[in-house]
Amino acid sequence: MNAPRHTLLGLTLAACTALGSAHAQTTIKINGYGGTDPAVVGDLINRFVKPALAKDRITVVYEPLQGDYNKSLTTLLAAGNAGDVFYLPAETLDGFVATGKVLPLNGLVNTSPFIKSLNAAFTRGGRLYGVAKDFNTLTLVYNRSLFDEAGVKYPDGTDTWATLQTKLTTLKQKLGPDYAGICLQPNWDRFGAFAFATGWTQFDSKGRTNLADPRFAEAFNFYTGLARNKVGIQPSEVSEGWTGGCLKTGKVAVGIEGNWVVNFLRDNAPNLKFGTALMPKNTKTGQRGNFLYTVGWAINSGTKNRAASLKVLNILTSPQVQQYVLEQGLAIPSRTALTSNAYFRKTDPGAQNSRLVFDGADDGNVRAFTFGPQGADWSKPINEALAAVLSGQKSAADALKKAQADMNTFQKR
């Protein structure tokens, strides 16, 4: 007996629907920074992601968020319009975690290949919220020619705060008033590494910050004390806005920067001969201090394409992609296996800088660059205190007293 025509049609439509679903294209949207990132990430997608996922009919589009990334992402997450995968900056991690819009990745990704301190940077309450795509730490980047001219030994990995200060002071004395030993940014994002070297902790068990801690004062006094006799100067004193600009002038011997300064110097001071050294050790503790500047790949907890998003995340943090990032000189990839990477054995200044930035991730008291739950305004009292002392407007003691009072007021909000 023949089946009724409407039944056959129904079966045919159902079969076509099933077939169409099986071959449907899935689009994963990524949110990240604007600037140069669209070109870099776009290249990564075309080189690595699309070919790997073509058989799965998964395509990826990068939608940069121009302007204030954190504000834009917060708005998109609240409206349910954020990407399936997005950049998660460590410095604002706490605020995004509090929204519940970031998917915990425990059991979904294998974190063992990645540097432990980076995993810790994206972990809150035992839950992992991001996988570091790359990172930076701080190093001492120095002008070899100025040290040669002054007859002073280059900064190196054996330096303590005291020996570094001696080198900088001697260099300044030898070269005269037109030169400076070190560029000092009046900001937490450089000074804080010295505070960590003393063993000081940014937040206590209740999330409070104690700037009256003698260890913090020790670091503050050392950092601002480098400005004595113009051994250290602020970028503004050479009409620049940051440490890279100081180095570019050829008048400042040392800057405290991350790997990003390498390409800047190549483009803006191609004749400058530079070298790199690890951060100096605190004379008392024997430890270096450092920041982990890192951004992770995270997944939107509201994504309708979790499996596909995880595939994209895994490719974006794969060894092949990280090797590419390393060789571009943009940042340092996050896999521990890179310790023996051939790139680090190259003798050019850029590769040597990258090696020491990589080594800095687990050398001494290394902490993620973060502002905590309060957001970026947390650092304002510290920055204002640094600026006041470096410019000679206040004594260190007075500046720290005001900074603690301002911090107390801020943390009561």
Disulfide bonds with the S-S distance in Angstrom:
Cys183-Cys246 2.25
